[in-house]
Amino acid sequence: MGTALRAGGIYVLLVGILLLFPAWGAAVFGRPVMDAATESGWGAALISIGLILIVAATDVTKYGGLAWVFVVGFLLSAVDLIYFWITGAYTARTALVPVVLNVAFAAWIWSKRSKMD
């Protein structure tokens, strides 16, 4: 599970860094910056979550019980992206790759968690 948590943490950390600098996020995600302060705030939050995932990966026996929290977080993010894509707020470019990655990380973490019980 350590590898899955670490990889998920690096992914979330990178997305957070992109959003911390809204011009970078706009370039990568292909959507205009509507509120730079809010986007950079979300970036800071994602950086924190990414670091929590990376720290959890360092001691799976201690933090492995949090796997369900990380899985729920990835899945909630995917549902949020799908909702805003369906409503037209996001384009396919903005939503599809993160949805696939979030679901993949959730499945990977969950599958490794099941083997530890």
N, C-alpha and C positions, 0 to 999 in steps of 0.2 A: 504494500500500500504506500510505502514511502515514495517510490518513484512516481506513482499516480498523483499523490499530494504535491510533490515537488514540481512536477510538470504543470499541474493545474495552477499552482502558486506563481510560477514564472509567467504563464499565460495571463493571469489576472493582473500581475504586477506590470507587465508590458502594456496591457490595455489601460491601466491606471496612469501610467506615464504618458501615454498618448493623449488621454483626456486632461491630464494636468496642464498640458500645453494645447489649448483648443485648436490652434492652427494645425498642429500635427494630427489631432483627432479628425478634423474636417478633411484633411488630405487623405488619410487612410480609410475613413469610413464613408467618405463621399457624401457628407451632409453638412450644410452650412451651420456655423456656430450661431445659436439663437441667444444664448446667455453664457458668456465666457466664465463668469463667476460660478455659476451652477455646474457647468461641465468640469471646471477645474476642481470644484469641491467633490464631485463624483470621482474624479481621478484620484484625489487624495484618499478617499474612502476605499477605492479599489486597491490602491497601493498597500493600505493597512491590511486588507483582507488577504492579499497575495502574500504578505509577510507572515500572516498567521498560518496560512497553508504551508509555507516553507518551514516554519518553526515546527508545525505539527509533523511534518515529514521527518524531522530529525529524531523523533522519539515516538514511533508508532504505538508502542505498548502503552505509553502514557496518554497520548492524544488520539489514538485510534477510535475511541468511542465517539469522537466528534465527527466521524465520517458521514453520518446521516445529516448533520448540519451542513456540511460542504455540498453533499448531493442535493439537498433541498435548495441551497443557494444557487447552484448551477442550473437546476431545473426551473426555479422561479425566474431567473434571468432569461432563460430560453422562452418561457411563456410570455414574459413581458415583451421581448423582441418580436415574437410572433403576433401578439396583439397589435403592436404599433405598426407592424408591416401590413397586417390585414386592414387596419384603419387608414392606411395611406401616409402615416407620419414618417415611416422608414421605407426606403427602397429595398429591393432584393439584395443589392450590394451591401447595404448597411446591416441587414438582418440575417441572411442565410448562413454565411460562414460562422458568425458567432453562435447561432443556434446549433449548428452541427457540432462545433467545438464544445459548447456547454453540455449538450446531451452526451457526447463522447466522454468528457471528463466525469460526468455524473455516473455513467455506466461503468467506467473503469474503476473509479473509487469504490463504488458499491460492490463490484465483483471482487475486488481485493478484500473488502471488509468482510464479506460472507465467508471467505476462506479462513479468516482469523478466529471466528466464533467457535 
